[in-house]
Amino acid sequence: MSDGYTLWFTGLSGAGKSTIAGIVESELRLRGQKVEVLDGDVVRTNLSKGLGFSKEDRDTNIRRIAFVADLLSRNDVAAITAAISPYRETRDEARALHGERFIEVYVKASVDECARRDVKGLYEKAFAGEIKEFTGVSDPYEEPLAAEIVVDTEAETPEESAAKVLAYIDARDRSNGNGHVARKQEEPAWQASN
């Protein structure tokens, strides 16, 4: 069995996917694990340039992210994706591609809370009808039905949410006999400095 896996962070814009993914990434690197992050905004700028926000284009973007994450995780890399990935069917395709290496992390936050956090003003524009096909406002977000991990960023700090993800990875690694948990008895480095 491969030591690689994909942490598939999904949730609304502003839910905290990239923030939590960054904390998890840092801790995994401290543990000596090979890690790559595929952030939705970065992927759209590079790998999916030219795609719009129609359902077809969103699905294409998510399929590209899934393909790259699969390549990485098959080669013993912890691939971390942080993209809205709004449609359940396309996330299920990503799960099927990865098999046991797929770990879905639902970053849960309400539209109202995400709008409150929004520093770019995207939700305000979406509510005013200035942005079409905006997930959670004028385009659906289909919540996961059976995510391995659910973090509620309205009730948890980013550090608490990251700790839940890391605890899941530690338990998974212990059950698989992987050696990526050398720091499991210690406090995560980001907590030790607080």
N, C-alpha and C positions, 0 to 999 in steps of 0.2 A: 504494500500500500504506500502511496506517495505521502510525503510529509507536507506537501502543499495543499492549500485549500483556498476557497474564495469566500471572503466576508462580503456579502451583498447587502450594502446599506440602501434602504429604500424609504422614501417618505416625501412629504411635501417640501417645496422650496422654503428654506428657512427653518426647517425642523431641527437641524443640527447634525446632519449626516457628515459633512466635511469636518466639522469640529471634533466630533467623537472619533471619526476615522483617523484624524491626525494624532489624537492621544493614543489610540490603539497602535498605530504605526510606530510611534516613538518607543513605546514599551516593547513591542516585538523586536525592533532593531536592537534595543538594549539587551534583549535575551539572545541575540546572535542569529535571529531568523532573517532569511532573505524576504524582503517585503517590497511590493510595488503598489502604488495607489493609482487607480483610474478614476479621477474626479470627473463628474459629468461636465462641468464647465470647460475643463482643460481638454477633455476628449472631443467635445463639440468644436473647439477651436482648431484642433489638429487632425484627429482621425475622422471626424464627421463634418468637416467644414462644408458648407453649402446645403446641409440638410435644414429643413424648416421644422415646424412644430405640428405638422399634420400627424394623424395617427400612424400613417405609413412611415413617415420620416422618423418619428419617435421610436417605432419598432425597429427600424434599421439601425438607429443609433445604439439601442440596447443590445441588439444582436451583435454588433461590432464589439461593444464592451465585453459581452459574454464570451465571444471568440478569443479575444486577447487574454481575458482573465483565465479562461480554460487552458490556453497555452502555458501561461505562467504557472498555474497551480499544478498542472501535470508535471512540471519540472521543479517541484519542491519549493515553490515560491508561495508565500502568503499574499494572494492578490486581494486587494481591498478596493471595492467599487463604491462610489458615493454618487449615485445618480438617482433622480426622482423615480425613474422606471415605473410609470403610473399604471401600466396595464398588467393585470394578473397573468394573462395568457403568455405574454412575452417573458415575464419573470419565470413562469413555469417552463418555458423553452430553455431558459438559461439553467434552471435547476436540472433538467433532463440531460443537458449537455455535460454538466459537471458531475452528476451522480452524487456520491457520498462526499465529494469535496465542496459542495455548495452549502453555505450557512447563511440563511436569510436573516437580516437584522432589520426589523421594522422600527424606524425612528418615528415615534408617534407624537404628533402635536396638532392641535386644531388649526383650522384656517385662520381663525381670529388671532391666535397666539403667533402664528407665522407672520401674519400681516403686521402685528405689533412690533415684531423683531426686524422687519424688513427695512434695511438701511438704503436700498436702491430705489424704493418707491414703486416696485413692480406690482405689488398687490393693489395699491391705490389706483394705479393705471388700469389694472385688470378689472377692478370694481367699477371704474368709470367707463369701461368698454373700450379703452384705448389699446389694450393688448388682447388679441383674440387667442383662443386655444390655450389659456393659462390654467395649468393644473390646479384643481381644487376650487376654481372660480367658474370658468367657462368650459373646462374640460375635466373629465372625471379623474379621480385618483382611486384606484381599486385597492383597498387595504388587503394585506396578506391574510390568508385564512389560517395558515399554520407555520408562521415564521418560527425558526429555532429560538430566536431571541427577540423580545419586544422591550424597547426602552422608551419611557415616557418622559420626554424632555420638558414637559410642563411640571412634572413632579420630581425630577432628578436633575442634579447638576451634570454637566458634561463628564466630569470625572467619575461620578457614580454610574452613569450610563456606560462609560468605557470599562469600568471595573466589572460590570455584568458581562460584557463581551469577553473580556480577558478571562473571567472565571469559567465561562463556557468553553473557551479554547483550552484552558488548563484541564478541565474535566475530560474533554475530547481527547487531548493528548495523552492523559493518563490511561484512558480506556484503550487507546491505540498503541500504547507503549512507545510513543515518540519522545525524543529527547529535547524538545524545545521548551521545557518547563524548568530549567535550572533555577530560575528566580521565583518559582511558585510559592515558596515558603516565606519569601521576603515581601515587604510592602512594595508595590509598584513605585518606580523612581519618581513619577509625577506626584504621588501621594507623600512620599518621604520628604519632599522638599517643602511641603505645606506646613 
